[in-house]
Amino acid sequence: MAITAEEYRLFGAAVRAARAARRWNQAQLGAKCGYSASAVSRIEAGLMHPTLESLDRIATVLTLDLVALGLHTLARLLTAHRARRAPSGAMVAGRVMDEEDDVMRRRTLFTGVAAVSAALALPRPAQAQAHELAPYDPAGDLERLLFTPPAAVALPLTEIQGELAAARTRFTTARYQELGTGLPALISAAEALRITSAGRTRDVAHAVTARGYVLATELAAKSHNDLAWATADRALQAAHLSGDPAVVGEAVRVLAITMRRAGRPAAAVDLLRHTAGDLDAQPDPAGRAVAATLLMTAAYTAACSHDATSAHDLMTGAAEAVDRLPVGLPPQSLFTVDATRAQVDLYQVGVHTALGTPDLGVPYAARIDPAALPTAERRARLGTDTARMWRALGEGPRTLAALRYVESIAPEEARRPALRTMAAELVYAPMPPAGAREFARRIGLAS
């Protein structure tokens, strides 16, 4: 279990926000943690990766709640690290507790979904602390499914297919809490059916199970939940059993995203490229459409590892694959992501931002008609990627406008850890854009 570059970046953003809230400069924080001001600057930028001992010291000084921030891998590693240092009997309910920690726990600002407001150290009046939102973790119910699966009765195939269609609608309309609550029952019923059925019914039950796990992985990835590894693996296993190439491609895509987030981008690109090649040879246009989406995901993954040549080549391949699709293919014929020119442009925005050339992404963002992205989830992705692009260009007001767009069409998207980090950075910028703090309050960062 390794800390990913993305977790280091998010940790650094939280450190910067918490430090600013205490009105400390980098030298003052460094003095408390044993670092120079320049080292603190590199940590905040995600460029320096401290030891667990140093990460623990920084989190302690700033009272950061890593779980509330969505930094689950880091939280688990620090818990284990504290356990190794603790004297016998010092572990309480999986946490290291000593007198100093207990004092810190009593004065901590982190609770509930406004946990992240406190995690990013946005000040909140005391009277507001009794009015917290539920923690943002739509994938939370999936842990029970994975490790203590509920008993389920094999429902008729048509009923399970109807439930899957409803679950997909919840995903595409960004109703993630509702989706996360219902997924365990859906997947359990599909699992029961594929165990008790045979022939074509069993093949379809495998596909329904796989797509249930695909949605579970999408949820886990959005909330930075480590369960994504388990759900992606189960998605791929069930997909292979289904014999449906398109379903296999969908499962490969979410597994590759999980690999990228875990710091294995090269392996993820290889997996995506190989699977896309297999699917592109399929006579079924749905399989070839999935291949195009895999090339887009591969391009973004390559860009995240600063492989510009591969990223641009893969985007060219994705655009060509989209152009080869038959005219009249339904606009939302795939399960979670479309294979359209608008999607190609959307990925171009993300690729250029990841490569450090966000200015080259501006023309792509400008020509995307949101109506060409047929779901709220994809339109929210447009807002998110555009916000990242404007943030990289130092355009605070435009970053905020893009975040507000996300909130307007998919409020639950705006509560994701990555978007909260951007909102906190705006609040604590040297010249915060007008309305940044109000937006932060609305998405649960401050009361």
QUIVEN-V468664 format. One record per backbone hydrogen bond with DSSP energy under -1.0 kcal/mol. CO is the residue of the C=O (numbers start at 1). NH is the residue of the N-H. Records with the same first field share a line. If there is no record, write none. Layout:
CO = NH ; NH
//
This chain:
4 = 8
5 = 9
6 = 10
7 = 11
8 = 12
9 = 13
10 = 14
11 = 15
12 = 16
13 = 17
14 = 18
15 = 19
16 = 20
17 = 21
18 = 22
19 = 24
20 = 23
25 = 29
26 = 30
27 = 31
28 = 32
29 = 33
30 = 34 ; 35
36 = 40
37 = 41
38 = 42
39 = 43
40 = 44
41 = 45
42 = 47 ; 48
43 = 46
51 = 55
52 = 56
53 = 57
54 = 58
55 = 59
56 = 60
57 = 61
58 = 62
59 = 64
65 = 69
66 = 71
67 = 70
70 = 72
71 = 75
72 = 76
73 = 77
74 = 78
75 = 79
76 = 80
77 = 81
78 = 82
79 = 83
80 = 84
81 = 85
82 = 86
87 = 90
90 = 97
92 = 95
95 = 92
98 = 102
99 = 103
100 = 104
101 = 105
102 = 106
103 = 107
112 = 115
113 = 116
114 = 118
115 = 119
116 = 120
117 = 122
118 = 121
125 = 128
126 = 129
128 = 131
133 = 113
135 = 137
137 = 140
139 = 142
140 = 143
141 = 145
142 = 146
143 = 147
144 = 148
156 = 160
157 = 161
158 = 162
159 = 163
160 = 164
161 = 165
162 = 166
163 = 167
164 = 168
165 = 169
166 = 170
167 = 171
168 = 172
169 = 173
170 = 175
171 = 174
172 = 377
175 = 179
176 = 180
177 = 181
178 = 182
179 = 183
182 = 186
183 = 187
184 = 188
185 = 189
186 = 190
187 = 191
188 = 192
189 = 193
190 = 194
191 = 195
192 = 196
193 = 197
199 = 203
200 = 204
201 = 205
202 = 206
203 = 207
204 = 208
205 = 209
206 = 210
207 = 211
208 = 212
209 = 213
210 = 214
211 = 215
212 = 216
213 = 217
214 = 218
215 = 219
216 = 220
217 = 221
218 = 222
219 = 223
220 = 225
221 = 224
225 = 228
226 = 229
227 = 231
228 = 232
229 = 233
230 = 234
231 = 235
232 = 236
233 = 237
234 = 238
235 = 239
236 = 240
237 = 241
238 = 242
239 = 243
244 = 248
245 = 249
246 = 250
247 = 251
248 = 252
249 = 253
250 = 254
251 = 255
252 = 256
253 = 257
254 = 258
255 = 259
256 = 260
257 = 261
258 = 262
259 = 264
260 = 263
264 = 268
265 = 269
266 = 270
267 = 271
268 = 272
269 = 273
270 = 274
271 = 275
272 = 276
273 = 277
274 = 278
275 = 279
276 = 280
279 = 282
284 = 288
285 = 289
286 = 290
287 = 291
288 = 292
289 = 293
290 = 294
291 = 295
292 = 296
293 = 297
294 = 298
295 = 299
296 = 300
297 = 301
298 = 302
299 = 303
300 = 304
302 = 307
303 = 306
306 = 308
307 = 311
308 = 312
309 = 313
310 = 314
311 = 315
312 = 316
313 = 317
314 = 318
315 = 319
316 = 320
317 = 321
318 = 322
319 = 323
320 = 324
322 = 325
326 = 329
330 = 333
340 = 344
341 = 345
342 = 346
343 = 347
344 = 348
345 = 349
346 = 350
347 = 351
348 = 352
349 = 353
350 = 354
351 = 355
352 = 357
353 = 356
357 = 360
358 = 361
361 = 365
362 = 366
363 = 367
369 = 372
370 = 373
375 = 379
376 = 380
377 = 381
378 = 382
379 = 383
380 = 384
381 = 385
382 = 386
383 = 387
384 = 388
385 = 389
386 = 390
387 = 391
388 = 392
389 = 393
390 = 395
391 = 394
394 = 396
395 = 399
396 = 400
397 = 401
398 = 402
399 = 403
400 = 404
401 = 405
402 = 406
403 = 407
404 = 408
405 = 409
406 = 410
410 = 413 ; 414
413 = 416
416 = 420
417 = 421
418 = 422
419 = 423
420 = 424
421 = 425
422 = 426
423 = 427
424 = 428
426 = 429
433 = 436
435 = 439
436 = 440
437 = 441
438 = 442
439 = 443
440 = 445
441 = 444
//
